[in-house]
Amino acid sequence: AAASTASLAPSARRYAAERRSGRSAMRHVGLILGAAAALAAGSGEHGESSHEAPNVVGLTSSFFVGGGAAPGYECTIGIHRPPLEIGHTFGAGGGGEVWHHSSLLITLDGRSLRRAQDDDLALLLEIETERAPFKLQASTMFIGALPGSVESPMHQEAHGRPSCPPRHCLIPQPQVAATSQPHCGWEPPLEALSMMGQIQEGDVATMEVDLRPLLRKNSSSLKVWAAPTSLSDVGMWQTPRFLLRSLKLGQASREIFV
């Protein structure tokens, strides 16, 4: 059910290139595992010894339909090279429709979970926004608590049959009026916090998130994603590509940003 991408939007063409390389990426699992954890543990603006680095991995998923064939999907967790990224795109054309999203999955171990629940700790994220040679759609970034554990590393795909992946692989719902959606629907709503407004292209933003509202049910898995808040003139979207520079648990400042 792979769709021709000759007439798709730039976001869909970009996905097609990623899709062709997806299977070869699985052969390099041994080289990539631990790269995300190494990124999170790296030094940065908040690199004091009192800060802990939770485990963070990337999640990418894509859903596609075209050419009158049955739809398909791909979902990959935990085998992405740094920098990990966050983004959300939808492209359509004569070859079909493609939805794609990239997000972060954060896992807190027992000690970090207890400290985040009981102490004055915050999740500290440093995010860079890439510049793009074309107009992007506005977006909001969210962090939400997942209802269960997440298998990592993991890769699933289905072609030519209308099956669906685990719920955390589903595409987060855009923050816009009714629009085309994947055959599996949108990801079910999570208990979540919005993290910020706009970051200008090329800027770096540091955010602090008080996790206690998200950890009341002892959830140890969190997801960070972006959702578009506007559409292009033809009803498609491509959010900025947000790159993770660092992610740590640390002492909250007097002014918490989320």
Secondary structure, DSSP 8 states (H G I E B T S, - for coil): -----TTS-HHHHHHHHHHHHHHHHHTTHHHHTTHHHHHHHS--TT--TT-B--EEEEEEEEEEE-TTS--EEEEEES---SS-EEEEEEEEETTEEEEEEEEEEEE--HHHHHHHHHSSEEEEEEEEE---SS----EEEEEEE-SS---SSEEEEE-SS-----GGGS----SSSS----TT------EEEEEES---TT-EEEEEE--GGG-TT---EEEEEEEESS--TTS-EE---EEEEEEEEEE--SS---
